[in-house]
């Protein structure tokens, strides 16, 4: 596995960064948070540049890039505090459709994404079930904390079907959706009630031989994408702090020259680089279908959680009282990183999961049977 980014990938990184810097400034993000804008103008910009179809196969209308390129783009979008449905559409909805749909279903659904359509996923087999009804299915149950569930054109739901799983795609107007209140005003989470929603054969995605495995694989990209978004938000917050400690003077010198301040800044830098490396490694594992892909995703999410904790703690502290004000832009990115830590498993959850995975692999290699306590 080649861990280094290629020249083309570095170029992509720069292109996306420049686009985000130009079209998604802090003023736009603040306007979205304050309810003066819905961020749709930036979504139109992303669609015009073909970013939603970045990791979709060319046969389905996309650019045919890998998870690595997608994660590179998402980190830069996290740097800008992306207020669009890009994350849910590209790292949750698209891989689930790719893994579970028939060729005909996949082409129809993913072509719509390339044309600007949006999607969300409810990973909710514990709370949503599907029952066969004639030539279709009827869904029942409610899914909470669905990212972008309130503004997606289609919602894919992982539901229980008897003793197994099923994946169904429903149009947004077929379900009842309520946006949840969050401390990040630019992040959309929703509660989706599927009760009574009927899905025809065209919306039942059951082509995969093992739906459960396909759902797990989609979840791996979802976790990795969220981790990269958090890294980008932390990077932006860190840059805001660096600018402050270079300009803020005490005793006639920049506070950034003080040893204690340098130590805090270095700690943040190391945490960001570690989290970025693990997110990129997870993307590489997914792109190459490496057997470590599930473990890598958990390590990336745990590192991103550690990163946001130290980056935002030190960041606010280095600003002093200014760090707690609404006028300070660092709060826009702090909230995104903090919200990401709570979704798809916390730092503690993923560290425990990674530990169990490694211990079980070690026991298997030693020829010992048994399951690690959860």
C-alpha positions in Angstrom: 0.0 0.0 0.0 1.5 3.3 -1.1 0.8 5.8 1.7 2.0 8.9 -0.1 -0.4 11.1 -2.0 0.4 11.5 -5.7 1.0 14.7 -7.5 -2.5 14.6 -8.9 -4.0 14.1 -5.5 -2.0 17.1 -4.1 -3.3 19.1 -7.1 -6.8 18.1 -6.3 -6.3 19.2 -2.7 -5.2 22.6 -3.8 -8.0 23.0 -6.3 -10.7 22.1 -3.7 -9.1 24.3 -1.1 -9.1 27.3 -3.4 -12.7 26.7 -4.3 -13.8 26.5 -0.7 -11.7 29.5 0.3 -13.4 31.6 -2.5 -17.0 30.3 -2.3 -17.4 29.2 1.3 -15.9 31.9 3.4 -16.7 32.3 7.1 -19.2 35.0 6.2 -21.3 32.5 4.3 -21.1 29.9 7.1 -22.0 32.6 9.7 -25.0 33.6 7.5 -26.2 30.0 7.4 -25.8 29.6 11.2 -27.8 32.8 11.8 -30.5 31.8 9.3 -29.8 34.4 6.7 -28.7 31.8 4.1 -29.3 28.1 3.4 -25.9 27.4 1.7 -27.6 26.4 -1.6 -25.4 28.7 -3.6 -22.3 26.7 -2.5 -24.0 23.4 -3.3 -24.7 24.7 -6.8 -21.0 25.5 -7.1 -20.0 22.0 -6.0 -22.4 20.5 -8.5 -21.2 22.8 -11.3 -17.6 21.5 -10.6 -18.8 17.8 -10.6 -17.7 17.2 -7.0 -20.8 15.2 -5.9 -19.9 12.6 -8.6 -16.2 12.5 -7.7 -16.1 8.9 -6.5 -19.0 7.6 -8.6 -18.1 5.3 -11.5 -17.9 6.9 -15.0 -20.5 4.5 -16.2 -23.0 6.1 -13.8 -22.1 9.6 -14.7 -19.3 10.3 -12.2 -15.5 11.0 -12.4 -14.4 7.5 -11.3 -12.1 8.6 -8.5 -11.4 6.6 -5.4 -12.1 7.0 -1.7 -8.7 8.7 -1.3 -9.7 11.6 -3.6 -13.1 11.9 -2.0 -11.5 12.1 1.5 -9.1 14.8 0.3 -12.0 16.8 -0.9 -14.0 16.3 2.2 -11.2 17.5 4.5 -11.0 20.7 2.5 -14.8 21.1 2.8 -14.5 20.6 6.5 -11.9 23.4 6.5 -14.7 25.6 5.2 -17.4 24.3 7.5 -19.3 23.0 4.5 -23.0 23.8 5.0 -24.2 21.6 2.2 -25.4 17.9 2.0 -22.1 16.8 0.4 -20.9 14.6 3.3 -24.1 12.5 3.7 -24.6 12.2 -0.1 -21.1 11.1 -1.0 -19.9 9.1 1.9 -23.2 7.5 3.1 -25.8 7.4 0.4 -23.6 6.7 -2.6 -21.6 3.8 -1.2 -24.7 2.2 0.2 -26.4 2.4 -3.2 -23.2 1.1 -4.9 -23.0 -1.9 -2.6 -26.7 -2.9 -2.6 -28.4 -1.8 -5.8 -28.8 -3.7 -9.1 -27.0 -2.2 -12.1 -30.2 -0.5 -13.3 -31.0 0.9 -9.9 -27.5 2.1 -9.3 -27.3 3.9 -12.6 -30.6 5.7 -12.0 -29.9 6.7 -8.4 -26.2 7.7 -8.9 -26.8 9.6 -12.1 -29.3 11.7 -10.2 -26.5 12.5 -7.6 -24.2 13.6 -10.4 -26.8 15.9 -11.7 -27.2 17.6 -8.3 -29.5 15.3 -6.4 -29.0 14.7 -2.7 -29.3 11.6 -0.5 -29.1 10.6 3.2 -28.9 7.3 5.0 -30.6 6.0 8.1 -28.5 3.2 9.6 -31.4 2.1 11.7 -32.0 -1.6 11.6 -32.6 -1.5 15.4 -35.6 0.9 15.1 -36.9 0.5 11.5 -38.4 -2.7 10.0 -39.7 -3.6 6.6 -42.6 -6.0 5.9 -43.3 -7.6 2.5 -46.7 -6.4 1.1 -47.7 -7.7 -2.3 -45.1 -6.7 -4.8 -43.5 -4.1 -2.5 -42.6 -3.4 1.1 -44.0 -1.3 4.0 -41.7 0.4 6.4 -42.3 1.1 10.0 -40.3 2.8 12.7 -38.3 6.0 13.3 -34.7 6.8 12.8 -33.0 9.6 14.8 -29.9 11.7 14.0 -30.0 11.2 10.3 -27.4 13.5 8.7 -29.1 15.8 6.2 -32.3 13.8 6.4 -34.4 16.9 6.3 -33.0 18.2 3.0 -32.2 15.0 1.0 -34.1 14.2 -2.2 -34.0 10.5 -1.3 -33.4 8.6 2.0 -31.8 5.1 2.0 -32.8 3.2 5.1 -31.2 0.1 6.5 -34.1 -1.8 8.0 -34.6 -5.2 9.7 -36.3 -7.8 7.4 -37.1 -10.9 9.4 -33.8 -12.2 10.7 -31.8 -10.2 8.2 -31.3 -6.7 6.7 -32.8 -4.8 3.8 -31.9 -1.5 2.2 -34.7 0.6 0.8 -34.7 4.0 -0.9 -37.7 6.3 -0.4 -38.3 9.8 -1.7 -38.3 12.5 0.9 -42.0 13.3 0.5 -42.9 9.7 1.4 -41.7 10.1 5.1 -42.2 12.5 7.9 -39.0 14.4 8.7 -38.3 16.7 11.6 -35.1 18.7 11.8 -33.3 18.3 15.2 -31.9 21.2 17.1 -28.1 21.0 17.3 -25.4 23.4 18.6 -23.9 23.6 15.1 -26.4 25.6 13.2 -25.0 24.7 9.8 -25.2 20.9 10.5 -28.5 19.2 9.6 -29.6 16.3 11.7 -33.2 14.9 11.4 -35.6 12.4 12.9 -37.2 10.5 10.1 -40.5 8.6 10.7 -41.0 5.8 8.1 -44.4 4.6 9.4 -46.5 3.5 6.5 -44.0 4.4 3.8 -44.4 2.0 0.9 -41.5 1.0 -1.3 -41.9 -0.7 -4.7 -39.5 -3.2 -6.2 -37.6 -0.3 -7.8 -36.8 1.1 -4.3 -35.8 -2.2 -2.6 -32.0 -2.5 -2.9 -31.4 -6.2 -2.4 -29.0 -7.1 -5.2 -26.0 -7.6 -2.9 -25.3 -11.2 -2.0 -24.6 -10.1 1.6 -26.5 -7.0 2.4 -25.0 -6.9 5.9 -21.5 -6.8 4.5 -22.4 -4.0 2.1 -23.9 -2.0 4.9 -20.7 -2.4 7.0 -18.6 -1.3 4.0 -20.8 1.8 3.5 -20.4 2.6 7.2 -16.7 2.4 6.9 -16.6 5.2 4.4 -19.2 7.2 6.4 -17.0 7.1 9.5 -13.8 7.9 7.5 -15.6 10.8 5.7 -16.8 12.3 9.0 -13.3 11.9 10.5 -11.8 13.8 7.5 -14.4 16.6 7.9 -13.4 16.9 11.6 -9.7 17.2 10.7 -10.5 20.0 8.2 -12.5 21.9 10.8 -9.7 21.5 13.3 -7.1 22.7 10.8 -9.2 25.8 10.1 -9.6 26.5 13.8 -5.8 26.0 14.3 -5.0 28.5 11.5 -7.3 31.1 13.1 -5.4 30.6 16.4 -2.0 30.8 14.7 -2.9 34.1 13.1 -4.0 35.4 16.6 -0.9 34.4 18.5 1.3 36.0 15.8 -0.5 39.3 16.0 -1.4 39.5 19.7 1.4 41.2 21.7 2.2 41.2 25.4 5.4 42.7 26.9 6.3 44.0 23.5 6.4 40.7 21.7 3.9 38.3 20.0 2.4 35.8 22.5 3.4 33.1 20.0 7.0 33.6 21.1 6.2 32.4 24.6 7.4 28.8 25.3 4.2 27.7 26.9 2.2 29.0 23.9 4.6 27.2 21.5 4.1 23.9 23.3 0.3 24.2 23.0 0.5 25.0 19.3 2.8 22.1 18.7 0.5 19.7 20.5 -2.4 20.8 18.3 -0.2 20.5 15.2 0.8 16.9 16.0 -2.8 15.9 16.8 -4.0 17.2 13.5 -1.3 15.6 11.5 -1.9 12.3 13.3 -5.6 12.4 12.6 -5.1 13.4 9.0 -2.7 10.6 8.4 -5.1 8.0 9.8 -8.0 9.4 7.8 -6.0 9.1 4.6 -4.8 5.7 5.6 -8.4 4.6 6.1 -9.3 6.0 2.7 -6.4 4.1 1.1 -7.6 0.9 2.9 -11.1 1.4 1.5 -9.8 2.2 -2.0 -7.6 -0.9 -2.1 -10.1 -3.1 -0.2 -7.5 -3.8 2.4 -8.5 -6.2 5.2 -7.7 -3.5 7.7 -10.3 -1.1 6.3 -12.7 -1.5 9.2 -10.0 -1.2 11.9 -8.5 1.8 10.0 -11.9 3.6 10.0 -12.2 3.2 13.8 -8.6 4.4 14.3 -9.3 7.5 12.2 -12.5 8.4 14.1 -10.8 7.9 17.4 -7.9 10.1 16.3 -10.2 12.8 15.0 -12.0 12.8 18.3 -8.7 13.3 20.2 -7.8 16.0 17.7 -10.9 18.0 18.1 -10.6 17.9 21.9 -7.1 19.2 22.1 -7.3 21.6 19.1 -10.4 23.3 20.4 -9.4 23.3 24.1 -6.1 25.0 23.3 -7.6 27.1 20.6 -10.2 28.7 22.9 -7.6 29.1 25.7 -5.1 30.8 23.5 -7.7 33.4 22.6 -8.5 34.1 26.2 -11.9 35.7 26.7 -12.2 36.3 23.0 -12.4 32.6 22.4 -15.9 32.5 24.0 -17.4 35.2 21.9 -19.9 34.8 19.1 -17.9 37.2 17.0 -14.9 35.0 17.0 -15.0 32.7 13.9 -13.3 29.8 15.7 -16.7 28.9 17.3 -18.0 28.0 13.8 -15.4 25.3 13.3 -15.2 24.2 16.9 -18.9 23.3 16.8 -18.5 21.3 13.6 -15.6 19.2 15.0 -17.4 18.7 18.3 -20.6 17.6 16.6 -18.7 15.1 14.5 -17.3 13.5 17.6 -20.8 12.5 18.7 -21.9 10.9 15.4 -21.3 7.3 14.2 -19.7 6.4 17.5 -17.6 8.5 19.9 -13.9 8.4 20.4 -14.3 6.0 23.3 -16.6 3.7 21.2 -14.1 3.5 18.3 -11.1 3.1 20.6 -12.8 0.2 22.3 -13.9 -1.3 18.9 -10.3 -1.1 17.6 -9.0 -2.7 20.8 -11.4 -5.6 20.4 -10.6 -6.0 16.7 -6.8 -6.2 17.4 -7.2 -8.6 20.4 -9.6 -10.9 18.5 -7.1 -11.0 15.6 -4.3 -11.8 18.0 -6.3 -14.6 19.6 -7.2 -16.1 16.2 -3.5 -16.0 15.1 -2.6 -17.8 18.3 -5.2 -20.4 17.6 -7.3 -19.4 20.7 -11.0 -19.4 20.5 -13.4 -17.1 22.3 -14.7 -13.5 22.0 -13.2 -10.5 23.6 -15.6 -9.0 26.2 -17.5 -6.0 25.0 
